[in-house]
Amino acid sequence: MRYLTVIIFLMFFCSTTNAQIYEIGVFAGGSNFIGDVGATNYISPNQPAFGGIIRWNRSPRHAWRASLIYTKLKGIDSKSDDPRRIERDYEFKNGLLEISAGMEFTFFDFNLHRNGNKTTPYLYTGISVGRHSNFYFNNNGEIIDEDTHSWAYGIPMVLGVKTTLLDNIILGFEVGARYTFSDELDGSVPDYDNESPAAFGNTNSNDWYVFTGFTLTYTFGRKPCYCNF
């Protein structure tokens, strides 16, 4: 029984230290909004976005990841290709603080314990939640602040590529769309009132926003444990 306990302990120790490489760093880039106000370009950053990112690399092919990003989403009807929006001429700016967590998958092995350059495309998804202000447009097209805040839950869909610059520095570039379960980010629907006379646009289509930018992270952690039984 004593030897069995030792073996189980060693197996657990090896599994928990096998890929304990952590990353901490920054995100810097831009954001664009896709909804009922403004242009509908999928990737067209028009506002700065910045924040922090952490990763826990569990294996050379996947990592747990979390990020905190702030931006001011902006929509301008006059920048749209839709003549109806151009004629309407609405415009808004809404601060958004997003928290996101999920899993990142690499296309190729990204083993940070090995020397030499490592480069790979990757996918990231999980869940996101963004805190934003609530407002709506009156009949004159003026913004009415509701003096409340809401949390917009969403699903991030991110495609990127990352490479090692130095032994402990990783540079990445990514484009990440967020599909939200909210239609309130652009003021097209007053807070919790889809039937309000002030509502407009397609109330059956929720809001999207996109982050495009670079990540720069510093890596640290223990090397893997190799055990022979």
N, C-alpha and C positions, 0 to 999 in steps of 0.2 A: 504494500500500500504506500509505503514511504517513497519507493522508487517511482511509482505511478504518479504521485503528487509532484515529484521533481520534474518528470517528463512533461506533465501538463503545464507546469509553471514555465518551463523553458519554451514550450510551443507558444504559449500566450505572449511571453516576452519577445520572442522573435517576430510574431505577427504584428505586435504593436510598434516595434521599432523598425520594421522592414522598410518603411517608406516615410519616415517622419521628416520630410522636408517641407518647411513652411515658407510662405512668401508673404511679404507685406509691402505695399507700395501705393501708388497714386494712379488715378485716371484723369486724363485731360483731353477735352475734345469739344464737340458741339452737339446740339439737340435740334430736332425738328418735330413738329406736331402734325398729325393726320386726323382730321375730324370734320366737323361741320362748319368751321371757320378757317379761312386761310387756304394756302396751296395744298395740293394733295400729292406732292412729290414724295416718293418713298424714302429717299436718302438725299436730304438737302439741309444740312445744318445751318441754322440762322441765329442761334444763341449759344454762348459758351456753357459748357458743362464740366464740372470738376468734382473730384471726390477721392475716396480711398478704397482699396481692395485688399483682401487677404485670401490666401489659398492654403489648403492642407493637402498636399500631394500624397494620396493613399497608394498609388501605384504609378508606373510609367505611363499608364493609359487613362487614368481618371483622377480627379481631385475634387474635394469639397471646396466651395467658394462662396464668399460673401462680399458685398460691396455697399457703400453709402455714397450716393451721387446727388448733387444739387444742380438745378438749372432753373431758368425762367422760360417755360414754354411760351412760344409766341406764334400767333396766327394773324395773317394780314390778308384780307379778301382781295385787295388790289394786286397781290402777287399771284393770284390764282389764274388758271386758264379758263375757268368757268365764267362766262359773261354775267350770269346771274349773281355770282358772288362779287364780281367787280362792281356791279351796279349797287349792290347792297352796301359794300364798303365797310364791313365790320372789322374791328381789330381788337386783339386782347393780348395780355401778357400775364402769366400765372406762375408764381414760384412753386417748384415741385422738389420735395426732398424724398428721394427713393431709397428704400432698403431692399436689397435683393439677396437671396440665398438659394443655392442649388448645387448641381454637379456639372463639372466640366469634363468633356471627353476629348482626347487627342486622337488624331488620325494615325500618328506614328508614335512609337515609344519615345517618351520624353524623360529619360532616366537622368536625373540631376546628380546621381552619385558617380556618373562616368565622366571622364575628361573629354574635352573637345566640344565643338559647337553642336548644339541641338536645335533643330527647327521643325515645327509642325503646325499644321492647321488644327483648329479645335472648334468644338460646339459647346455651348453652354445653355442650360435651361434650368428652371426651378420655379420659384414664386417671387413676386415683387409686390411691394406696397408703397404707394407714394402719397405723401400728405400735401394737400393743395387747398387754396382758398376757394370759396363758393361765391358766385356772382351770376348775374344774368343781364340781358339787354332789354331795355324798355322799348316802347313803340318808336321812340326817336333815335334808336340805335345807341343810346347812352348806357354805359355800364353801371349797374346797381350792385354795390357790394352788400352781400348778405351777412357779413361779419361773422361767418362760421368757417370751419375747416372740415374736410372729409379725407378719408383714406381710400385711395383707388387701388384695388387689388388687381394684379395682372400676371401674365405669363411672359417671361423674357425668352426671346429666341435670338441667340447670338452666334455669329460666325466670325472667327478671327484667325490670326496666325501669330505665333510667338517664337522668339529665338533668344539664345543666350548671347549676351554681349561680352560678359566676363564670367568668371566662375560663379559669382554670386549675384549677377545682375541679368534680368530678363526683360526684354522689350517686346511688347505686343501691340497689334493693331486690330481693332474689331468694329463690327457694325452690329448693333443689337436693337431689334424691334421689340416693343412691349405692347402686347394686346391687353387692354384693361377691361374690367367688368364694370366700367363706369362710362356715363355719357355727360359728365358734369365738368370736365376739365376746361372746356372752351366756352362755358356760359350758355350753351344751347338748351340746357334744361336747368331750371331752378332746383335748388337742393331738395331731393326726395319728392319731386312733383312733376312727373312726366306729363300730366294732363293739364298743366298750367297754360294759360293763353300765351305766356311769354316763351314757351318752348317752340323750337323750330328745328329744321333739318330732319335727318333720318333718325328718328328715336329708336329704331330697331338695330342701328349700327353703333357700336361702342367706339370709344376713342382709342387711338394709337399714339405712341411717341417713339422716337428713335434716338439712340445715342451712338455717335460715331467718334472714335478717338483712339488714343494711345494709352497703354498701361506700361508702367515702369516699376518693377518689383525687385526687392532684395530677398535673397533666399538664405535660410539658415536651418539647422537641424542636424540630427545624428545620422551617421552612416548606417546602412542596414546590418542586421545581425545574421551571421551565417553559422548555423549549428549543425553538427553531425551527430547522429544518434547511432 
